[in-house]
């Protein structure tokens, strides 16, 4: 399979064609542009190595997220970055290439934080390995983490090694009626205390707080924080993770603002907040420049995640940062074999 | 194998020392530029004192504008730049270049801002690692990565090395605890990488910058994440009558779903050495001891300690002690933290290795090290970040005995090659620097090294930043004739070997 991919890359390079790497296509909605002939990695599937006591799983990129998560669950473990499933076939390669993380991200870390190693094909079809299967590894530049979130613009991922964590022994969710400003303040205040917080969300005037960890710790936090324990908690968190919550319904424009967690309410439209305030979803047809300005003044960036005019929706990079992106692209993929423009109109 | 050759091909400098100093002084005050031999001497090495070079000049900027001036000046004059934090690095990453400027960040040591609500601190690169936690303790917060040298090492150096520490299994490495960097390129441009949110637009350049050992740019400001300080920590000390059993106990703890705050192993040689030095009260008849720490709320710690103790007992621990108070917890740790100086007292010199291996290979690797120790005739106590598979064998030697340093170097190289052979890496947290430059040829194939050079060229086309460190040239690897043993496969596996 790897040989076939390498061959495809070499032929594309020879013919001056562009390739678009796709796992299941569940994130095709995202990005400035989808360019190039599709290379389907979904068939390159299977778990290569998994030893629960090493806290590491190595999988082929086309393996479905569900398969990986089921395998880990059998041994009481999980992908702690809680990747979204935007379709039944979502692959691990797509999860890493997109860099999208779910509700646990603020507490546990992002996809890239859990990447330990990657085996990739570069733009000339060479089979390369970076990082490895160990927790600590500082030999060479950290290219396996760098590739996370690069959306197929730098290399074709064939295999990834990810750090995994034990599933928490106990979990509970609390709900609190409050307004947005107070919810943002509360999430940040609690995140700064020794509480077993594993996710927070705010939508429809309700703050949701998930507690995960040792039973004693969860019980103590439940007593300390008060609030109501809802019946449908697991479904709620899954609906944030996979964006099936009614907030995300419809095909209208959806903006993603990644900003300073303590930034006050961004008054641009109907919102859903995650990550202790560091992630604000806005379902509205915003004027791009205004959204970018609002995010920038709160220390972050805004992206038109879905719908609307996608090219204008991407936050422009500062000129020297963009120039560095372009130099890196030229250095790693001089011929432009891997589709450009997925994550930035000028890269 | 002798001393690694430092020089990498860099363009010829366009100026001599006097002219360079004159140009540096157009942007830096007199007291920030050192060029007299007696002033340069203290900068001749970092924590790896076996390698020494005197730089052409030392620049000690006091602010970002001055850092930019040094970079621009050196870029125009084609003079190599070697960044240096506190000089505590163990791989010679800050070893000066004889034709280069050592850029010391030690004067940039202010904590610019602390935002307790957002749980962040903005600091300059010369701030000591521990100083961040000290300054933020009043808010119940701390900076988690804690390399053993944390009282002295600087956060800028931590960024360059992607430093870990005793608690990184649970709390991550430097790369997991940084939100934003101000990063000066060799052209003197300032890039802002990362952001105040949890991700940034575009590619994750911060992942590249962190751990790049001063080869891609110089950091002038860092926004670190702070965590709530755990209310309580307690440690279990468990003794074992064999290294294998101790290794299995480590695997059993993890397999039981426990992520200890710290999980450290020491072998008998190491406990013997530290006991003479700090009297931590370790059982000296044990072949190996484990230190297994739990932190969190008092309820959490009580539950976890009970669980840990049970697993350790079931794994065949011959003795289990639980720290009864903070003083005893610190005493249990004092031996582990003093392991390097304790070994240093027994022998004039030692090399500290830094390989990481899959934990299941521990028995094989420790037996291999024991055999090598006999073969080379040098003692080698082992201390081990067991939870994340990071080994620190300490090769003891006396540099005054002719040939012994060379023997120790060869012994060390063999250990690192063994680590790669079992699927590990030559460096878990100390960096490649100059020390492990040749072992990079063992861990990576030519095409992978070429990719590193391609990345480097995007940041630093003239290769002026820390030349000769971290990533070897292909020519160097070819000359060394190293056999690549990546994942048990030789490079050029199709060629017959005789």
Interface residues (C-beta under 8 A of the other chain):
Chain A: X51 X52 X53 X54 X55 X56 X76 X77 X99 X105 X106 X109 X110 X112 X113 X122 X126 X128 X129 X130 X132 X133 X134 X135 X136 X137 X138 X139 X140 X141 X142 X143 X145 X146 X148 X149 X150 X153 X154 X165 X166 X167 X169 X188 X189 X191 X192 X193 X194 X195 X196 X213 X214 X215 X216 X217 X219 X220 X257 X258 X259 X260 X261 X262 X275 X278 X279 X298 X299 X300 X301 X303 X314 X315 X317 X318 X320 X321 X322 X324 X325 X327 X328 X330 X331 X332 X343 X344 X347
Chain B: X115 X116 X117 X118 X119 X139 X140 X141 X161 X162 X164 X168 X169 X172 X173 X175 X176 X185 X189 X190 X191 X192 X193 X195 X196 X197 X198 X199 X200 X201 X202 X203 X204 X205 X207 X208 X210 X211 X212 X216 X226 X228 X229 X230 X231 X251 X252 X254 X255 X257 X258 X259 X296 X297 X299 X300 X302 X303 X304 X356 X357 X358 X359 X360 X385 X387 X388 X389 X390 X423 X424 X425 X426 X427 X428 X429 X430 X431 X432 X436 X440 X443 X444 X445 X447 X448 X451 X452 X454 X455 X456 X457 X458 X459 X470 X471 X486 X487
